[in-house]
């Protein structure tokens, strides 16, 4: 079986009103879990929709292994599993009925084969015991797990999941991420998200995107190591924030116990009031966005 690698070159997309969603995107996605990290409006969903053949770019190329994605969309769809950001379900149908319907659309014509596939997938995403429950009564996490089940139909070689954990409670998020991690051992999984921890927990490789451009790529661990000894922490009053933002490269702020905690990027300790802190992927993320601003 030929290894599936995703290769994107010079991808651009502009929407009406001169909204430049993608601006010369170059990206190489190897097999395994790959995180696409960026703020809302960065162009992540536009990129996902283009790879999934739901819209055409203005320029550029996409190859999935030996497949020319833009010229051969039908071939791509045969090996693609896609869980969009807004995955709708028919609330009055149960999981078995709707997944069987999706299996027909995926080309699994034999009824006996469909029955086996549907059962196997619902067991894999831990929904078999809820198979007769109407989808309208599913929790957010259960709907997302059902979304992954439909994305796995046809044994795809590339799976795209767009903001899959947004709105999930911590227990459902953990269960869903464990499922993605298991799937990612066998196929290419492209995980698009603005939640830094999702990428830190799951992905061996990543890209950070902002304003339609790829700002950096590589392994999360290597990116974090680059900030070693260059990330500093200080607790301040909220009224002091503007002055610190003027004087330093403030990469993140958060409230802790009613006080404002800032992380600052600097080659050396700014002054004795700052403490060194171990960098994490959130620091990498905000540093990258700050440098690109």
C-alpha positions in Angstrom: 0.0 0.0 0.0 1.4 3.4 -1.1 2.0 5.8 1.8 -0.5 8.6 1.8 1.2 12.0 2.3 -0.6 15.3 1.8 1.3 17.9 -0.1 -0.1 21.4 -0.5 1.6 24.1 -2.6 0.7 27.8 -3.2 -3.0 27.4 -2.2 -4.9 30.6 -2.3 -8.6 31.4 -1.8 -10.3 34.8 -1.7 -14.0 35.3 -0.9 -16.3 38.1 -2.1 -15.4 41.4 -0.4 -11.7 40.7 -0.8 -11.6 38.3 2.2 -8.3 36.5 1.7 -8.9 33.2 3.5 -5.8 31.4 2.2 -2.6 33.2 1.0 -0.1 30.9 -0.6 -0.4 28.0 1.8 2.4 25.4 1.6 2.1 22.4 3.8 3.4 18.8 4.0 1.3 16.4 6.2 2.9 13.0 6.9 1.0 9.9 8.2 -0.2 10.1 11.8 -1.8 12.9 13.8 -1.2 16.3 12.4 -2.5 19.4 14.2 -3.5 22.6 12.4 -3.6 25.3 15.0 -4.9 28.8 14.7 -7.4 31.4 16.0 -10.9 31.6 14.7 -10.8 33.2 11.2 -7.3 32.1 10.5 -8.3 30.1 7.4 -8.4 26.6 8.9 -11.9 25.8 7.9 -11.3 27.1 4.4 -8.2 24.9 4.1 -10.2 21.9 5.4 -13.0 22.5 3.0 -10.6 22.8 0.0 -8.8 19.6 0.9 -12.2 17.8 1.3 -13.1 19.0 -2.3 -16.0 21.0 -1.0 -14.7 24.2 -2.6 -12.1 25.0 -5.3 -9.1 27.3 -4.6 -8.2 30.2 -6.8 -4.7 28.8 -7.3 -2.4 26.2 -6.0 -2.2 22.4 -5.9 -3.0 19.5 -3.5 -1.7 16.0 -3.8 -2.7 13.0 -1.6 -0.2 10.4 -2.4 -0.4 9.9 -6.1 -3.9 11.6 -6.3 -4.2 15.1 -7.7 -6.9 16.3 -5.3 -8.2 19.2 -7.4 -8.2 17.2 -10.7 -9.5 13.9 -9.3 -12.0 14.8 -6.5 -13.9 11.5 -6.9 -10.8 9.5 -6.1 -10.1 11.7 -3.1 -13.7 11.1 -1.7 -13.2 7.4 -1.9 -10.3 7.5 0.6 -11.5 10.5 2.7 -13.3 10.7 6.0 -14.5 14.2 7.0 -16.0 15.5 10.2 -16.9 19.2 9.7 -17.1 21.8 12.4 -20.9 21.8 12.2 -21.9 18.1 11.8 -25.6 17.9 11.7 -27.7 14.8 12.4 -31.3 13.9 11.8 -32.6 14.1 15.4 -35.5 11.6 14.9 -33.3 8.8 13.5 -31.3 6.4 15.6 -27.6 5.7 15.2 -28.0 2.4 13.3 -30.5 3.8 10.8 -28.5 7.0 10.0 -25.1 5.2 9.8 -26.6 2.6 7.5 -27.8 5.5 5.3 -24.4 7.0 5.2 -22.9 3.6 4.4 -25.2 3.4 1.3 -24.0 6.8 0.2 -20.4 5.7 0.7 -21.0 2.8 -1.8 -21.5 -0.2 0.5 -24.3 -1.7 -1.4 -24.5 -5.2 0.2 -27.0 -5.1 3.2 -25.2 -7.8 5.1 -21.8 -6.1 4.7 -23.4 -2.8 5.8 -24.9 -4.4 8.9 -21.4 -5.7 9.9 -19.7 -2.4 9.2 -22.3 -0.3 11.1 -22.0 -2.6 14.2 -18.2 -2.6 14.1 -18.0 1.2 13.9 -20.6 1.9 16.6 -18.7 -0.5 18.9 -15.5 1.2 18.1 -16.8 4.6 19.1 -18.5 3.1 22.1 -22.1 3.9 20.9 -23.3 0.3 20.4 -25.3 0.4 23.7 -27.0 3.6 22.5 -27.6 2.5 18.9 -31.4 2.7 19.2 -31.5 6.0 20.9 -32.6 9.0 18.8 -29.7 11.1 17.8 -31.5 14.2 19.0 -31.1 12.9 22.5 -27.3 12.4 22.2 -24.9 14.6 24.2 -22.3 16.7 22.4 -19.6 14.1 22.9 -21.9 11.3 21.6 -22.7 13.3 18.5 -19.0 13.8 17.8 -18.3 10.1 18.3 -21.1 9.4 15.9 -19.5 11.9 13.5 -16.2 10.0 13.7 -18.1 6.7 13.0 -19.4 8.1 9.7 -16.0 9.5 8.9 -14.5 6.0 9.2 -16.9 4.5 6.7 -15.0 2.9 3.8 -11.7 2.6 5.7 -10.4 6.1 4.7 -6.7 6.8 4.3 -7.1 10.5 5.2 -9.4 11.8 8.0 -10.1 15.5 8.5 -11.7 16.7 11.7 -12.5 20.4 12.1 -12.7 21.8 15.7 -13.9 18.5 17.0 -13.8 19.2 20.8 -15.3 22.7 20.8 -18.1 22.7 23.4 -17.4 19.3 24.9 -17.1 18.8 28.6 -13.7 17.6 30.0 -14.8 13.9 30.2 -16.2 13.8 26.7 -13.2 15.7 25.4 -10.8 13.1 26.9 -12.8 10.2 25.5 -13.0 11.8 22.1 -9.2 12.6 22.0 -8.4 9.0 23.0 -10.5 7.8 20.1 -8.7 10.1 17.7 -5.3 9.1 19.0 -6.2 5.4 18.4 -7.3 6.2 14.8 -4.2 8.3 14.1 -2.0 5.2 14.6 -3.2 3.8 11.2 -4.1 6.7 8.9 -3.4 10.4 8.3 -5.6 12.5 10.6 -5.6 16.2 10.1 -6.9 17.9 13.3 -7.9 21.6 12.9 -8.5 23.4 16.1 -7.9 26.6 18.1 -7.5 24.6 21.3 -3.8 24.3 22.0 -4.0 21.4 24.4 -5.7 19.2 21.7 -2.5 19.5 19.6 -0.1 19.2 22.5 -1.8 16.1 23.7 -2.2 14.3 20.4 0.0 15.4 17.5 3.6 14.5 16.6 3.6 17.3 13.9 1.7 20.5 13.6 1.4 23.8 11.7 0.3 27.2 13.1 -1.8 29.2 10.7 -2.8 32.9 10.9 -4.5 35.3 8.5 -4.5 32.6 5.8 -0.7 31.9 6.0 1.3 29.1 7.5 3.4 30.8 10.2 5.4 27.7 11.4 5.5 24.0 11.1 7.3 21.2 12.9 7.1 19.0 16.0 5.4 20.6 19.1 8.2 19.4 21.4 10.9 21.0 19.2 9.0 24.2 19.0 8.6 24.3 22.8 12.4 23.6 23.2 13.1 26.7 21.2 11.6 28.9 23.9 13.6 27.2 26.7 15.1 30.0 28.9 13.3 32.7 27.0 9.9 32.6 28.7 9.3 34.7 31.8 6.3 35.0 34.2 5.1 37.9 36.4 2.0 38.5 38.5 0.8 42.1 38.1 -2.2 44.3 38.8 -4.6 44.6 35.8 -3.9 48.3 35.6 -0.2 47.6 34.9 -1.0 45.4 31.8 -0.9 48.2 29.2 2.5 49.4 30.4 4.0 45.9 30.3 2.6 45.3 26.8 4.4 48.5 25.8 7.7 47.6 27.4 7.8 43.8 26.7 6.7 41.1 24.3 3.7 39.8 26.3 2.7 36.5 24.8 -0.2 35.6 27.1 -2.2 36.9 30.0 -4.6 35.0 32.3 -6.4 35.7 35.6 -5.3 33.6 38.6 -6.9 34.2 41.9 -8.0 37.7 40.8 -4.5 38.7 39.7 -3.2 39.0 36.2 -0.4 36.6 35.2 1.6 37.5 32.2 4.1 35.4 30.1 6.8 37.4 28.3 9.2 36.4 25.6 12.7 37.7 26.1 16.2 36.4 25.4 17.2 37.4 28.9 15.3 38.1 32.2 13.6 41.5 31.7 14.3 42.4 35.4 14.3 40.8 38.8 10.5 40.9 39.1 10.2 38.2 36.4 10.6 34.5 37.1 11.6 31.9 34.6 8.9 29.5 33.6 8.9 26.3 31.5 7.4 27.1 28.1 4.5 25.1 26.7 2.8 24.9 23.4 0.5 27.8 24.3 3.6 30.0 24.7 4.8 28.8 21.3 1.4 29.5 19.8 1.1 33.0 21.1 4.7 33.9 20.4 4.2 32.8 16.8 1.0 34.9 16.4 2.7 37.9 18.1 5.7 37.8 15.7 3.3 37.6 12.7 1.2 40.5 13.9 
